[in-house]
Amino acid sequence: MGLSKNLFKITFSNKLLGLQSMFNITKESLFFAALILVAVTLPVSNLLVNTISIWLMIAVWLMSSPIKEKIRFLRSNKLIWLFSSLFLMYAIGLIYGNFKLGLFEIEKRLSLLIFPIVLGTAPKISSKQFKIVLLSFAVSCIIISLLCLIDTFYRNYSQGIVFFSDQFYTDKSYGIIFAHNNSWLFSYENLTKNYGFHPSYFSVYAVFSIFILLFVGFRNESISKFEKLSWGLAVIFLIIFIFLLASRIGLISLLILSVFSLLFYSYKKRKLLYGFIVTLLFIFSISYALQFFIPIKEKFEGLVTNGTEYSPYRSSERLELWGSSLKVIKDNFLVGVGTGSLQPVLQCIYKNDSKAYCYQYNSHNQFLDIAATLGSIGLIFFILSLFYPIYLCYKKKNYLYAIFILLFMFISFVECPLAVQKGVVWYAFFNSLFAFHSFNFFKN
């Protein structure tokens, strides 16, 4: 009787353990699905969709493991504190900044706190799952790019604008027709405006997707020729789309990161001569392709346009914005003007520049923006949060993570990505995903 009773207890306990194990797997799968949802909805125009996916991820994370275990991870992981430090400094900046405006700034940057804590304390996802999350983002970007093209063609066709019409500009040198009736109908903002994206940000998404396809899609040597061809066509399509977006920072970052990657890869394989030849051919191809895309060609010409010369893309305009931010930094070097106070201060400086004043331009440089808002102390924390992971990337041979950080730094030189949801969520999500879940994927 006693023996049978003990056997019943053991059997019942084993069933409970089996159910618990099954439940744990389900929670892990749900968290993995939530990560995919966040990645897929990032390029979607509706910000609410991405926000809901983030809250779903948080809800699943809360159920994934005991709170005590999360607190233990939180205490022991220095990277979580490093990545969260910038948000904490913005919170401290409320004390001496514009509290009312600062609360909105804090809300926009909440991702800087959420993703490091959630992804830093969550159960580790597998290498295969990590790969799927990255590819999900890349595929989503490709789909959105296609929808942008279809939407642009439909909008123009519905207005009676077709390719071979009088409203198009013909390049006599090459016999190619481009839209040019005072606005580029099939380029720049016209491509992404119905999807709520600034071309610069979407071009960065596209560049990141290209490297995901190159590093992750082609990494598996067992993939078929058809799959390789599909990835290759996807990469070519994204490159063309970057040209159509006419984003200088997108094309410059693609060129620099591609050249660096080609030379580094050829160095590792001890084929430097081959690498130099391929690199030169790539640079020549990009330079030659500029002749066929008039919008991006004009924008690059604007980089060397004299400040007194009229050009819608003159570089002097951005230099003027940087100069205004430097004035603020000079007067508030140590701790800045505080969270929420920078834009009102810039507006006072912009009084002599009607365009900047009317559109309430920000610093258009994330480094200057942080230095003006949080001072040199905030800038040091920000730079540390970028360069320390690069050191880890070199140490652990996680080259795609390094490319991601460099890409974020490129966009930070000409925009303020942490001031818009499409920038801050993209950075905070993938930065935390790479830092806490990619160590086993890029060992070789």
Secondary structure as UniProt FT lines:
FT   HELIX           2..41
FT   TURN            42..43
FT   HELIX           47..64
FT   HELIX           67..76
FT   HELIX           78..93
FT   TURN            94..96
FT   HELIX           99..108
FT   TURN            109..110
FT   HELIX           111..121
FT   HELIX           127..158
FT   TURN            159..160
FT   TURN            166..167
FT   STRAND          168..171
FT   TURN            172..175
FT   STRAND          176..179
FT   TURN            185..186
FT   HELIX           189..192
FT   HELIX           193..195
FT   HELIX           199..212
FT   HELIX           213..217
FT   TURN            218..219
FT   TURN            221..222
FT   HELIX           225..245
FT   HELIX           248..268
FT   TURN            269..270
FT   HELIX           272..289
FT   HELIX           290..292
FT   HELIX           294..302
FT   TURN            303..304
FT   TURN            307..308
FT   TURN            312..313
FT   HELIX           316..331
FT   TURN            333..335
FT   TURN            339..341
FT   HELIX           342..349
FT   HELIX           350..352
FT   HELIX           354..359
FT   HELIX           366..396
FT   HELIX           399..414
FT   HELIX           417..419
FT   HELIX           421..437
FT   TURN            439..441
//
